[in-house]
Amino acid sequence: MVYTAKGMDEDALYKHIKGILRRTLRPVGAYRLMAIDPLPDGRWKVDVEPIKGKRFRKTFKTKGEAQRFEASCRAKVVENPDWSPRPKDRRTLAELVGLWFDLHGHSLRDGERRRSKLDALAKRLRNPQGAKLDPQTYAQDRRIRLGEGASPKTLNNELGYLRAVYNELRGLGVIDYANPLALVKPLKVQERELSWLTTEQIAELLEEIRRGCDNPHVEIIALICLATGARWSEAEKLKPTGLRNGVITFSGTKNGKVRSVPITAELEAKIIRHWKQHGQPNSAITSFRRALARTTIRLPKGQAAHSLRHTFASHFIQNGGNILTLQKILGHSSLAMTMRYAHLAPDHLQDAMRFGPKLF
């Protein structure tokens, strides 16, 4: 387009062109048009809008003062982050989960499992923008899952995983907004009484294992669990290098820590003979569960092989063992976990009778 000065003086032409530019052009990025206009009385009017929504208008005696004011407004946009609008973070929840895994999750022992659960959660929530994750939408999904049979503990774990994604990414500077689920409370979990076997039940179980199990490894794994409080998977994966001088050392544990537990000379000799005769144990959990089902022992769902770990801990406390020692043997990261067995101690809560009111 070509403009002519015919019929216009210089100031009129300047204002005419500037008006067209204001109506048709917008600078790239956050900056809007800066205007310095002369007034009829000789002063200069500045109309400044560095970013949308922050507009300043001021009149000065000289053009130089007006230009300096305009320049200072430009400088504030650069120097003050509050003046610099940030682009909206439109990354989806699935994208944030992927970033979390690449930057941190891959280093966790259960990182792959967590990512799988988080991806499934993002899909159920229809993969919203991470910054706009609605706590109410999440709570509704949790309610549906609960109705479908998911346990409160499982759902609380998922909430913890999702919170960790936001917290970790914010700590790394990937996101700059608060965790949208920070105020969501976990579901209340009904504490279950831990099931353990009596001396008679231990004998019944071992007898059934010896009599009816085709897998030769079931008995030795069960004995290791009963003697050390190990998890079934820990005893199943025990290598010859983990047995030295009457001490079993478990590595590759749930919390990643190595722990050692002494055993009797008789059990050590039995383990060595078993390894020589049958080799290293393979997967034997199914055979164990079948043997347990053939006994008169009835345990709550999910406490089959783990009942052996509870059995060791329960007998340890009943026989006068120290709760702090038990914590080290079991490898609990917090004493609160071990305190679940405290009520089995011979003197547990005896002070209630000793120091309470005398009624009789």
matplotlib code that plots the C-alpha trace (Angstrom):
import matplotlib.pyplot as plt

x = [0.0, 1.4, 0.5, 0.8, 1.2, -1.2, -3.6, -1.7, 1.0, 3.8, 2.2, -1.2, 0.4, 2.4, -0.7, -2.7, -0.1, 0.3, -3.4, -3.4, -0.5, -2.3, -5.4, -3.7, -0.3, 0.7, 4.4, 5.7, 5.7, 4.5, 5.2, 2.5, 2.8, 4.5, 3.2, 4.7, 2.4, 2.9, 0.2, -1.1, 0.4, 3.9, 4.0, 4.4, 2.0, 3.2, 0.8, 2.7, 1.4, 4.4, 2.2, -1.5, -3.3, -0.5, -1.1, 0.5, -0.2, 1.8, 2.5, 6.0, 7.3, 10.0, 10.2, 13.4, 11.6, 8.8, 11.4, 13.2, 9.9, 9.1, 12.5, 12.2, 8.9, 10.6, 13.4, 11.0, 9.6, 13.1, 14.2, 11.0, 9.7, 6.3, 6.1, 7.1, 4.2, 5.0, 3.4, 0.8, 2.0, -0.2, 1.6, -0.7, -0.5, 0.9, 3.7, 4.5, 4.6, 7.0, 9.3, 9.2, 10.3, 13.1, 14.5, 13.9, 11.6, 14.1, 16.4, 13.7, 13.5, 9.8, 10.0, 8.6, 5.7, 4.9, 4.9, 2.6, 0.1, 0.4, -0.1, -3.3, -4.5, -3.9, -5.9, -8.8, -8.8, -8.8, -5.3, -5.9, -3.4, -1.1, -1.6, -5.4, -5.8, -9.0, -8.9, -12.7, -12.3, -9.5, -11.7, -14.5, -12.2, -11.0, -14.5, -15.3, -12.2, -13.1, -16.5, -14.9, -12.9, -9.6, -8.3, -7.8, -4.1, -3.7, -5.5, -3.4, -0.2, -1.4, -2.1, 1.4, 2.9, 1.0, 2.0, 5.6, 5.5, 4.5, 6.8, 9.8, 9.2, 8.7, 11.9, 13.7, 12.3, 10.3, 7.0, 6.5, 3.0, 1.8, 0.9, -2.9, -3.4, -1.5, -4.6, -6.3, -6.4, -5.6, -8.4, -8.6, -7.3, -8.8, -5.9, -5.9, -4.6, -1.5, -2.0, 0.7, 1.1, 1.2, 3.8, 1.2, 0.3, 3.9, 4.4, 1.2, 2.3, 5.8, 4.4, 2.1, 4.9, 7.1, 4.3, 2.5, 4.8, 6.4, 8.6, 11.6, 12.4, 9.2, 10.4, 13.8, 12.3, 9.6, 12.3, 14.4, 11.4, 10.4, 13.9, 14.8, 11.6, 12.5, 10.0, 9.3, 11.0, 14.1, 14.5, 13.7, 16.5, 19.1, 22.5, 25.3, 27.3, 24.6, 25.3, 28.6, 29.6, 26.0, 24.7, 22.3, 22.7, 19.8, 20.4, 18.1, 15.5, 12.3, 13.8, 17.2, 19.1, 21.3, 20.6, 22.1, 20.4, 22.2, 20.7, 21.4, 24.1, 21.4, 19.6, 22.8, 23.8, 20.3, 20.5, 23.9, 22.8, 19.7, 21.7, 24.1, 21.2, 18.6, 20.5, 19.2, 15.5, 13.1, 9.6, 7.9, 5.1, 2.3, 3.3, 3.4, -0.1, -1.5, 0.1, -1.3, -4.8, -4.6, -4.1, -6.6, -5.0, -7.1, -5.5, -6.9, -6.6, -3.1, -1.3, -0.3, 3.5, 3.8, 2.3, 5.7, 7.3, 4.6, 5.1, 8.8, 8.1, 5.3, 7.2, 10.3, 8.3, 6.4, 9.6, 10.9, 12.8, 13.6, 11.4, 14.4, 16.3, 13.3, 13.2, 16.7, 16.1, 13.0, 14.6, 11.7, 12.6, 10.5, 9.8, 6.1, 6.0, 7.6, 5.3, 2.5, 3.9, 4.4, 1.1, 2.4, 5.1, 4.5, 4.3, 2.5, 0.1, 0.4, 0.8, -2.9, -3.7, -0.8, -1.4, -5.2, -7.8, -8.2, -11.7, -11.7]
y = [0.0, 3.5, 6.6, 10.1, 13.4, 15.2, 17.2, 16.2, 17.9, 15.8, 15.4, 14.4, 11.8, 10.4, 10.1, 8.6, 5.8, 5.2, 4.7, 2.1, 0.3, 0.2, -1.3, -3.9, -4.9, -6.6, -7.1, -10.7, -11.9, -10.0, -6.4, -4.1, -0.8, 2.0, 5.5, 9.0, 11.7, 15.5, 17.6, 21.0, 22.7, 21.4, 18.6, 14.9, 12.1, 8.6, 5.6, 2.5, -1.1, -3.4, -6.4, -6.8, -5.6, -3.3, 0.1, 3.3, 6.8, 9.9, 13.4, 15.0, 18.4, 17.2, 14.4, 13.2, 12.6, 10.7, 8.5, 7.7, 6.7, 4.5, 2.9, 2.2, 0.4, -1.8, -2.5, -3.6, -6.3, -7.7, -7.2, -8.1, -11.6, -10.5, -8.3, -11.0, -13.2, -16.9, -19.1, -21.4, -24.9, -27.1, -30.3, -33.2, -35.4, -38.3, -36.0, -35.0, -38.7, -39.3, -36.4, -37.6, -41.1, -39.8, -37.4, -39.4, -42.4, -44.6, -44.6, -46.2, -49.9, -49.8, -47.0, -49.0, -50.3, -46.7, -45.4, -48.1, -47.2, -43.5, -43.9, -45.9, -43.2, -40.5, -42.5, -42.9, -39.1, -38.5, -37.1, -33.6, -30.7, -31.3, -27.8, -28.1, -31.5, -31.1, -32.6, -33.3, -35.3, -37.3, -37.9, -39.2, -41.6, -42.8, -43.4, -45.4, -47.5, -48.2, -49.4, -51.7, -53.4, -51.5, -51.4, -48.1, -48.9, -49.3, -46.0, -44.2, -45.5, -44.1, -40.7, -40.8, -41.6, -38.8, -36.3, -37.3, -36.6, -32.9, -32.4, -33.9, -31.9, -28.7, -29.3, -29.8, -26.6, -28.4, -26.9, -23.7, -24.3, -26.0, -29.6, -29.6, -32.6, -31.3, -30.9, -34.2, -36.5, -40.2, -42.7, -44.2, -47.7, -50.2, -51.7, -55.5, -57.7, -59.5, -63.2, -65.5, -69.2, -71.0, -73.7, -76.4, -74.7, -74.4, -78.1, -78.9, -76.7, -78.1, -81.6, -80.9, -79.3, -82.4, -84.8, -83.2, -80.7, -81.8, -78.7, -79.6, -75.9, -75.1, -76.4, -74.8, -71.4, -71.6, -72.5, -69.5, -67.2, -68.6, -68.4, -64.9, -63.0, -62.7, -62.0, -65.0, -63.4, -62.6, -66.2, -67.5, -65.5, -66.2, -67.1, -69.2, -66.0, -64.8, -67.5, -67.2, -68.4, -68.9, -65.6, -65.0, -61.7, -60.5, -58.1, -56.8, -56.2, -54.2, -51.0, -51.6, -52.1, -55.0, -56.8, -59.8, -62.3, -65.1, -68.7, -71.9, -74.3, -77.0, -74.7, -73.6, -77.3, -78.1, -75.2, -76.2, -79.8, -78.6, -76.5, -79.4, -81.8, -79.6, -76.4, -72.9, -72.4, -71.5, -70.1, -72.1, -69.8, -71.6, -74.9, -73.3, -71.8, -75.2, -76.8, -74.1, -74.6, -78.4, -77.6, -76.5, -73.1, -70.2, -66.8, -63.5, -62.8, -61.6, -63.0, -66.5, -66.5, -63.2, -64.9, -66.6, -63.2, -62.2, -65.5, -64.9, -61.4, -62.4, -65.3, -63.0, -60.5, -63.1, -64.7, -61.4, -60.0, -56.3, -54.2, -52.2, -55.4, -56.7, -53.5, -54.2, -57.9, -57.1, -54.1, -51.7, -48.1, -46.8, -48.1, -47.5, -50.5, -52.7, -51.5, -53.5, -56.4, -54.6, -55.8, -59.4, -58.6, -60.3, -57.0, -55.0, -52.5, -54.2, -50.7, -50.2, -52.6, -51.6, -47.8, -47.6, -47.0, -49.8, -51.1, -54.3]
z = [0.0, -0.9, 1.0, -0.3, 1.5, -0.8, 1.3, 4.6, 6.5, 8.1, 11.5, 10.1, 7.8, 10.8, 12.9, 10.0, 9.4, 13.2, 13.5, 10.8, 12.4, 15.8, 14.3, 12.0, 13.6, 16.8, 17.6, 17.9, 21.5, 24.5, 23.4, 22.3, 20.4, 22.3, 21.5, 22.1, 20.8, 20.8, 22.4, 21.2, 24.2, 23.4, 25.9, 25.0, 25.9, 26.4, 26.0, 27.1, 27.2, 27.6, 28.0, 27.7, 30.7, 32.0, 30.3, 31.5, 30.2, 31.3, 30.0, 30.0, 29.2, 26.7, 24.2, 25.9, 29.2, 27.3, 25.5, 28.8, 30.4, 27.5, 27.7, 31.4, 30.7, 28.2, 30.6, 33.3, 31.0, 30.7, 34.3, 36.2, 35.7, 36.8, 33.8, 31.4, 30.5, 30.4, 27.8, 29.2, 30.0, 27.8, 28.4, 29.1, 32.2, 30.1, 28.9, 32.5, 33.5, 30.6, 31.7, 35.3, 34.2, 32.0, 34.6, 37.8, 37.6, 35.7, 38.7, 41.0, 41.6, 40.8, 38.3, 35.4, 37.5, 38.7, 35.1, 34.0, 36.7, 36.1, 32.3, 33.1, 35.4, 32.8, 30.3, 32.7, 33.4, 29.6, 29.7, 30.8, 30.8, 33.8, 35.0, 34.9, 36.6, 38.6, 42.1, 41.9, 38.6, 40.2, 43.3, 41.1, 39.3, 42.7, 43.9, 40.7, 41.2, 44.8, 43.7, 41.2, 44.0, 44.1, 47.7, 49.5, 49.9, 46.1, 45.5, 48.1, 46.5, 43.1, 44.8, 46.2, 42.8, 41.1, 43.8, 43.4, 39.7, 40.3, 43.3, 41.5, 38.3, 40.2, 42.1, 38.8, 37.3, 34.7, 35.9, 38.0, 39.4, 42.6, 42.8, 42.0, 44.3, 47.2, 49.4, 48.4, 51.4, 51.2, 51.8, 55.3, 55.3, 57.8, 59.6, 59.4, 62.1, 60.9, 60.7, 62.1, 62.7, 66.0, 66.7, 65.9, 62.6, 61.6, 62.1, 60.1, 57.2, 57.0, 57.2, 54.3, 52.3, 52.8, 52.0, 49.1, 47.2, 43.9, 43.9, 46.1, 46.9, 48.8, 52.2, 52.3, 51.2, 53.9, 56.5, 55.6, 55.9, 59.3, 60.6, 59.4, 58.7, 55.1, 52.4, 50.1, 47.1, 49.2, 50.3, 46.9, 45.3, 47.9, 46.4, 47.9, 48.3, 50.7, 53.2, 55.2, 58.7, 59.9, 58.6, 55.7, 53.9, 51.8, 48.9, 46.3, 49.0, 48.8, 50.1, 48.4, 51.7, 52.5, 55.8, 57.6, 59.9, 61.8, 61.6, 63.4, 62.4, 61.6, 59.2, 57.5, 56.9, 55.6, 53.1, 51.8, 51.4, 49.5, 47.1, 46.4, 45.8, 44.0, 42.9, 43.2, 44.0, 41.2, 41.4, 44.1, 45.4, 43.6, 45.1, 48.5, 48.2, 47.1, 50.2, 52.5, 51.0, 51.8, 55.5, 58.1, 58.3, 57.0, 56.4, 55.2, 51.4, 50.5, 53.6, 52.4, 52.0, 53.9, 57.0, 57.4, 57.9, 60.3, 62.1, 62.7, 64.0, 66.3, 67.9, 68.2, 70.2, 72.3, 73.3, 74.7, 71.6, 71.4, 69.1, 67.8, 67.0, 65.2, 63.1, 61.9, 61.2, 59.1, 57.4, 58.2, 57.3, 60.1, 63.6, 63.1, 60.8, 63.4, 66.2, 64.7, 66.5, 69.9, 71.3, 71.3, 73.8, 77.2, 79.1, 76.4, 78.0, 81.4, 82.9, 82.1, 85.0, 87.2, 87.1, 86.4, 89.2, 91.7, 91.3, 93.3]

ax = plt.figure().add_subplot(projection="3d")
ax.plot(x, y, z, "-o")
ax.set_aspect("equal")
plt.show()
